[in-house]
């Protein structure tokens, strides 16, 4: 007897496949679409039948992985996020976290040291004074939250790519992992780490980075969603082992590019 595929509430398989196909460049996209805008095409993509909740979750997880691979494939160092004039800055800039502003971590700058490890030649801890001495530049870019809002801010800091070169990082490694003072963590691919707009941020709106926005250091990545921009960073590791992240381990898309 033929197996009957049942619809999953809230999941439109045709739209799901269309969205996945949009990420593919021609002619791969056309070839994929010729496979059929149907549950069969989704099953082919996901490797499972869409018949119940667990199956749907598995399918969505595999499509998320598929999206990661495609986004990474089309990402390039020359694909820059838009920049804006001072007049476009959002004031006041929103505070957003999974805790209240009063509960934001308090990091003591005088004793702070950024721990660097993994696949790097210079394994040492960097005090804030040495980080501040790095060449810095300002960018005015848009922060895009996964919750559906965005805001434009002014960020000043050192290019992460320059810092990785300075510490002798293996730039052929796959990942850079960040660990934060409050236990938060996230990771990015090496091409994103080497992107010219990916920044070790020390100042916001031309002032020392305030506690609300990640003092003493955040990683500003305008090519990615906000949760990939960690604040209160205390450790940085270069690795070939997939590190995951706080939200990524709970099902968020890992690449999360814009």
C-alpha positions in Angstrom: 0.0 0.0 0.0 1.4 3.4 -0.9 2.5 5.6 1.9 0.4 8.8 2.3 2.3 12.0 3.0 0.6 14.3 5.4 0.9 18.0 5.6 2.6 19.5 8.6 0.8 22.5 10.1 2.6 25.7 9.4 5.0 24.2 6.8 4.4 24.8 3.1 6.7 22.4 1.3 6.5 24.2 -2.0 7.5 27.5 -0.5 10.2 25.8 1.5 11.8 24.3 -1.6 11.4 27.6 -3.5 13.2 29.5 -0.7 16.0 27.0 -0.8 16.2 27.2 -4.5 16.5 31.0 -4.5 19.9 30.6 -2.8 21.3 28.5 -5.6 23.0 30.2 -8.6 22.0 29.4 -12.1 22.1 26.8 -13.6 22.0 24.8 -10.4 18.8 26.5 -9.4 17.0 25.6 -12.6 18.2 22.0 -12.4 17.0 21.8 -8.8 13.6 23.2 -9.7 13.2 20.7 -12.5 13.2 18.1 -9.8 9.7 19.1 -9.0 8.1 21.7 -6.7 6.5 19.0 -4.5 6.8 17.0 -1.4 9.0 14.6 -3.4 11.5 17.4 -4.0 11.5 18.3 -0.3 12.0 14.7 0.6 14.9 14.5 -1.8 16.5 17.6 -0.3 15.9 16.5 3.3 16.3 12.7 2.9 13.1 12.0 4.8 9.3 12.0 4.3 7.3 14.9 5.7 4.7 13.0 7.6 4.9 14.2 11.2 6.5 16.7 13.6 9.8 14.9 14.0 10.2 14.3 10.3 9.4 18.0 9.6 12.0 19.0 12.2 14.6 16.8 10.6 13.7 18.2 7.2 14.0 21.8 8.4 17.3 21.0 10.1 18.7 19.6 6.8 17.5 22.5 4.8 19.1 24.8 7.4 22.4 22.9 6.8 21.7 23.2 3.0 21.2 27.0 3.4 24.5 27.3 5.3 26.4 25.6 2.6 24.9 27.7 -0.2 25.3 31.0 1.7 29.0 30.1 2.4 29.5 29.3 -1.3 28.2 32.6 -2.5 29.8 34.7 0.3 32.9 36.7 -0.8 35.3 39.2 0.6 34.2 41.8 -1.9 30.5 41.6 -0.9 30.3 44.5 1.5 27.4 45.4 3.7 26.0 48.9 3.1 27.5 51.8 5.0 25.7 55.0 6.0 26.3 58.7 6.9 26.3 59.9 10.5 22.8 61.4 10.0 21.4 57.9 9.5 22.4 56.6 12.9 19.6 55.2 15.1 19.3 57.2 18.3 18.9 55.8 20.8 20.4 52.6 19.6 18.3 49.6 21.0 19.6 47.3 23.7 18.8 43.7 23.0 19.8 40.5 24.8 18.3 37.5 26.6 18.6 39.4 29.9 17.8 42.9 31.0 20.2 45.8 30.6 20.6 45.8 34.4 21.7 42.2 34.2 24.3 42.8 31.5 27.8 41.5 32.4 30.2 43.8 34.2 33.7 43.2 33.0 36.6 44.9 34.8 38.7 46.6 32.1 41.8 46.9 34.3 42.1 43.1 34.7 40.5 42.1 31.4 42.6 39.9 29.0 41.4 38.4 25.7 42.5 34.8 25.7 43.6 33.6 22.2 44.2 29.9 21.4 43.7 27.1 18.9 45.4 27.1 15.6 47.5 30.3 16.1 51.3 30.8 16.5 51.1 33.4 19.3 49.0 32.0 22.1 48.8 34.8 24.7 46.3 36.8 26.5 45.8 40.4 25.3 45.2 43.1 27.9 42.8 45.9 26.9 45.7 48.4 26.6 47.3 46.3 23.8 44.0 45.8 22.0 43.4 49.5 22.1 46.8 50.1 20.5 45.8 48.1 17.4 45.1 50.1 14.2 41.4 51.0 14.2 38.8 52.2 11.8 35.1 53.3 12.0 32.2 51.8 10.2 28.5 53.0 10.2 26.5 49.9 9.5 23.1 48.3 10.1 22.6 45.7 12.9 19.8 43.3 11.8 18.2 41.3 14.6 16.7 37.8 13.9 13.6 39.1 15.8 12.7 41.4 12.8 14.1 44.8 13.7 17.2 46.7 12.7 19.2 49.8 13.7 22.2 51.7 12.3 25.1 52.3 14.6 28.7 53.7 14.6 31.4 51.1 15.5 35.1 51.6 15.8 37.7 48.9 16.2 40.4 46.7 14.6 39.9 44.5 11.6 39.7 40.9 12.8 41.6 39.8 9.7 44.5 42.0 10.7 44.5 40.6 14.2 44.4 37.0 13.0 47.4 37.8 10.8 49.2 39.4 13.7 48.8 36.3 15.9 49.8 33.9 13.1 46.4 32.3 12.8 46.0 29.4 10.4 43.6 31.2 7.9 43.0 27.9 6.2 41.3 26.6 9.3 37.5 26.4 9.1 36.2 28.3 12.2 36.8 31.1 14.7 35.0 30.5 18.0 34.1 33.3 20.5 33.3 32.8 24.2 31.8 35.6 26.2 31.8 36.7 29.8 28.2 35.7 30.5 28.7 32.2 29.0 27.4 33.1 25.5 29.2 31.7 22.5 29.1 31.7 18.8 31.3 30.8 15.9 31.9 32.0 12.3 33.5 30.6 9.2 37.1 31.7 8.3 36.0 33.7 5.2 33.7 35.8 7.4 36.5 36.3 9.9 38.7 37.6 7.1 36.0 39.9 5.7 37.2 43.5 5.7 34.1 44.7 7.7 34.4 42.0 10.4 35.7 44.1 13.4 36.9 43.7 16.9 34.9 46.6 18.3 36.1 48.8 21.1 34.1 52.0 20.6 30.5 52.8 20.0 29.4 56.3 18.7 33.0 57.5 19.2 33.0 56.6 22.9 34.4 53.6 24.7 32.1 50.7 24.1 29.4 50.9 26.8 28.4 48.0 29.0 25.1 47.7 27.2 26.7 47.0 23.9 29.5 44.7 25.0 32.3 46.3 26.9 35.1 45.8 26.6 35.0 44.1 23.2 32.3 42.8 20.8 32.7 41.3 17.4 30.9 43.4 14.8 29.9 41.5 11.7 27.5 43.6 9.5 27.2 40.7 7.0 25.5 38.5 9.6 22.4 38.6 11.8 22.8 40.2 15.2 23.1 37.0 17.3 26.3 36.2 15.4 27.8 39.5 16.8 29.0 38.4 20.2 29.4 40.9 23.1 31.7 40.8 26.2 34.1 38.6 24.3 36.8 37.0 26.6 38.1 34.1 24.5 38.8 33.5 20.8 39.9 30.2 19.2 40.8 29.2 15.7 39.8 25.6 15.0 38.8 23.0 12.4 36.3 21.4 14.8 32.8 22.7 14.5 32.2 24.8 17.6 28.4 25.5 17.3 27.1 28.3 19.5 24.5 29.1 22.1 21.6 29.7 19.7 23.0 27.5 16.9 22.9 24.5 19.2 19.2 25.3 19.7 18.4 25.2 16.0 19.2 28.6 14.7 20.8 28.7 11.2 24.6 28.7 11.7 25.8 30.8 8.8 23.0 33.4 9.2 24.3 35.8 6.6 22.4 38.8 5.3 
